[in-house]
Amino acid sequence: MILPTGVHLPTKEKQIMDLKNNRITEIYSVGYSSELTKRIDAVHDRWILWRDTAWFIMLAKQKIIPGKYLADIAKTVRELYADRENEYTNERFGIEKYAISKLGTKRAGFLSMGRTIPSQDQQFAARHKLMKLMCMFYDFQKSLLRFAADHLETVMPGYTHLRHAQPTTLGHYLLSVFDPIERILKTVEDSYVAMSLNELGCGALAGTSLPIDRDMISDYLGLEGLIENTNDAVCYTDGYVLLVSSLANIMAVVSRLALDLNIWSTLEYGFCEVPLSIKFVNGEYVATESGKSSGSTSFFMPNKAGKGINSPILEQTRAGAAQLAGVLTETVTMGMRTAHGDMHEMLHLLDSSGRAIDLTHEFMNIYIHLFKNITVFKDRMLEMARTGYSCATELSNVLVMNYDIDSRTAHHIINEFCIESDEKDIPSGKASLAIFDKHYEKITGRKSGMSESELRKTLDPVNFIHTHKTQGGVSPDETKRMVDERSTRLEEYLARHKARITKLEDSKKRTLSDLETL
């Protein structure tokens, strides 16, 4: 199935060699590409040339370059665009080097005036990678919403402290994963802005006496704003920390989902079956079903087969989240205990931020295809939800609303009732009115007047989820409303991202158009 942003590429199984133990671990991941990522690649094609051209045009318009040399210099720059094989075509200060090689230093030695060497290098590279990752986030969230929408009425136990708490639905649970990621994506969008701030024109730290126009550069490069203070521009670190922390935050959320799925797919729970891996076969992604594998995933244990197979994807997700935490530490410490100015540490921020983007891609994009291939055992989930007395809070509500009992007294009655029922191994579906009335009468001095059918209905998880209609609650209707609203907001996220791509395309076209006029 092709997701809205485009086509996905074949599976990649990255082998990592553990030299200490002489062991190879396969990382199950998939390639990722779409029409949007192709546009992003196209607009960032030869971005160094684009950046340096923008600087040249600004110098020309501000009459910093002598007018008598402009036409010849502009011709050499256009030659670079026409010749992709030219050694200077995407080299730092390549347009100046090429122009000097053609025209000589006296006529062409103006093109780096007012600039320091690394300006915008790391940001452009990080922005390119981040924009493609933001496309993947859309597909991940879209797939997660579809998964949730398929399970609005799939009743399951809800857990607190790893113990039965109240009934929920799988759809409601999945939305509780979607929502924090949606919130963090606002930080990711802020990170895009942080990777699109103009550093150019800062000089070494004090700016320049030349009449440059920094806002003009921002316009030509489709940037989102200016790092105005010129010393701030040469020691900029906070944007990279913002970026990496947002990605580490998302991976932390996904790692918790991965752990739950890991646990729920065990024989002891039996709630779901997670594919062993995802493979690209005959133009589409298909699951390797863990329950039908003829091999073993263990070198030592032959029983690690069939339904006993571990799906490595889920465990690897948590390993990826741990790696992101390490990369975040690296990024933060690059800007710690160093002078608040241009230092070598500033030159290595792309090392960690680029790696953070790559790791997030590697460990998350497989879920786009994984979600739709998870087998959910609804009957088993409902069966387990009906063990114990997880609807006891609803029984308390009924006593308060219909039987003239205060909340704390209701809690006391039901607590005694649950303890005795549990000791006698009576499931909630066969709840004993006699036991309930015994404790009710002992505490209140009168019989409840409740029927056994009402007692059992109140304690039924299916009834529970349909009665919990509060905003954000587990009611299927309420969960559907939330899914629909989030679907709308997700499309708005995509629209904003498309607008960013269009802005960059228009800015690059304007740069090239103005180059033609010189």
Secondary structure, DSSP 8 states (H G I E B T S, - for coil): --BTTB----EEEEEEEETTTTEEEEEEEE----HHHHHHHHHTTTHHHHHHHHHHHHHHHTT-S-HHHHHHHHHHHHHHHH-TT-TTTTSTTHHHHHHHHHH-HHHHTTTTTT--TTTTHHHHHHHHHHHHHHHHHHHHHHHHHHHHHTTTT-EEEEEETTEEEEEEEHHHHHHHHHHHHHHHHHHHHHHHHHTTEE-TT-TTTT--SS---HHHHHHHTT-SEE--SHHHHHS--HHHHHHHHHHHHHHHHHHHHHHHHHHHTSTTT-SEE--SEEEEETTEEEEE-GGG-SS-S-SS-TTSSGGG---HHHHHHHHHHHHHHHHHHHHHHHTSSS-SSS-GGGGGHHHHHHHHHHHHHHHHTTHHHHGGG-EE-HHHHHHHHTSS-TTHHHHHHHHHHHS---HHHHHHHHHHHHHHHHHTT--GGG--HHHHHHHHHHHHSS-----HHHHHHHT-HHHHHHH--STTSS-HHHHHHHHHHHHHHHHHHHHHHHHHHHHHHHHHHHHHHHHHT-
